[in-house]
C-alpha cells in the first residue's frame, strides 16, 4: 500500500482545511486507515481512524466534533476535514494504513500501522 498525502497549509484560528490521502495498491480497500499528527517537540499522536469497512470511526478527544474522517472508495482516497481549527492543532499530519487487512477493530496506536504517507504541514495562527 502506497500513500500520498496532500492539502494542509496556513489558516487562521476558527478556519477549515481538508487533507487528502490517496492510496494505491490492489488491496488498499481492505485496510483500516488513519491520521496522526506530530507537533514540534512532541510525540506523534492519534487523530482519527476509519475501519476498513467504513462502519466505524474513532477520534481523539481533542478533535471530536471538529474533525471528520471519510473515504471516497471510487477514488481510493481518504480525507480529513478539519473545522474550527485551533492553534494547538498546528502539526505535521500523517496518513497511515493498517499493518493487516480486515482488522476487527479500528486501530488507534501508531505501531498498528505499517504504511505511512509523507507529512502535510498544518499551521493555525491565532
C-alpha positions in Angstrom: 0.0 0.0 0.0 1.4 3.4 -1.0 0.0 6.6 0.4 0.3 10.1 -0.9 -0.9 12.9 1.3 -1.9 16.4 0.1 -3.5 19.5 1.4 -2.6 21.5 4.5 -1.3 25.0 4.8 -1.7 28.1 6.9 -5.1 29.1 8.3 -6.4 31.4 10.9 -8.0 30.1 14.1 -11.6 29.1 13.5 -10.9 28.3 9.9 -11.1 25.0 8.0 -8.8 22.8 6.0 -9.1 19.4 4.2 -6.3 16.9 4.0 -6.3 14.1 1.4 -4.5 10.8 1.3 -4.6 8.8 -1.9 -4.0 5.1 -1.5 -2.7 2.8 -4.2 -2.3 -0.9 -4.3 -4.9 -3.6 -5.2 -5.7 -4.4 -1.6 -5.8 -0.9 -0.2 -9.6 -1.1 0.4 -9.2 -3.9 3.0 -7.1 -1.9 5.4 -8.1 0.5 8.1 -6.7 4.0 7.6 -6.0 6.8 10.0 -4.5 10.2 10.6 -1.8 11.1 13.1 0.0 14.3 13.8 3.2 15.5 15.4 3.9 18.9 16.7 7.4 20.2 17.3 9.0 18.7 20.4 6.1 16.3 20.9 5.4 12.7 20.1 3.2 11.6 17.3 -0.4 11.3 18.4 -3.5 9.7 17.1 -6.1 11.9 15.4 -8.7 9.8 13.7 -9.2 6.4 12.1 -11.7 4.7 9.9 -12.5 0.9 9.9 -11.6 -0.8 6.7 -15.4 -1.4 6.1 -16.3 2.2 6.8 -18.7 1.1 9.5 -16.7 2.7 12.4 -14.6 5.7 13.0 -12.5 6.8 16.0 -11.4 10.2 17.0 -9.1 11.7 19.6 -11.0 13.6 22.2 -9.2 16.8 21.3 -10.7 16.8 17.8 -14.1 15.2 18.3 -16.9 17.3 16.9 -14.4 19.3 14.8 -12.7 16.8 12.5 -14.3 14.3 10.2 -12.5 11.3 8.6 -14.0 9.9 5.4 -13.1 8.0 2.3 -14.1 8.0 -1.3 -13.8 4.4 -2.3 -14.2 5.2 -6.0 -11.0 7.3 -5.8 -9.4 5.2 -3.0 -8.8 8.5 -1.2 -9.2 9.3 2.5 -9.9 12.7 3.7 -9.7 14.6 7.0 -12.0 17.6 7.1 -10.8 19.9 9.9 -13.1 22.7 11.1 -12.9 25.2 13.9 -9.2 24.9 13.9 -7.2 26.0 16.9 -3.5 27.0 17.2 -2.9 23.7 19.1 -3.8 21.8 16.0 -0.6 23.0 14.4 1.4 20.0 13.5 2.6 17.8 10.7 -0.2 15.4 9.8 0.4 11.9 8.5 -1.9 9.4 6.9 -1.4 5.8 7.6 -2.7 2.4 6.6 -3.1 -0.6 8.9 -0.5 -3.3 9.1 -3.0 -6.1 8.4 -6.2 -6.3 6.4 -9.7 -6.9 7.8 -8.7 -6.0 11.3 -11.7 -6.4 13.6 -11.4 -3.2 15.5 -10.3 0.3 14.4 -6.6 0.8 15.4 -5.6 3.9 17.3 -1.9 3.1 18.0 0.8 4.1 15.6 2.5 0.7 16.0 -0.6 -0.9 14.4 0.0 0.9 11.2 2.7 -0.2 8.7 2.2 2.2 5.8 2.7 5.9 6.1 2.4 8.8 3.7 4.6 11.9 3.8 3.6 14.6 6.2 1.4 17.6 5.5 2.1 20.7 7.4 -0.9 22.4 9.1 -0.3 25.7 10.7 -3.1 27.5 12.6 -2.4 31.1 13.5 -4.1 32.8 16.4 
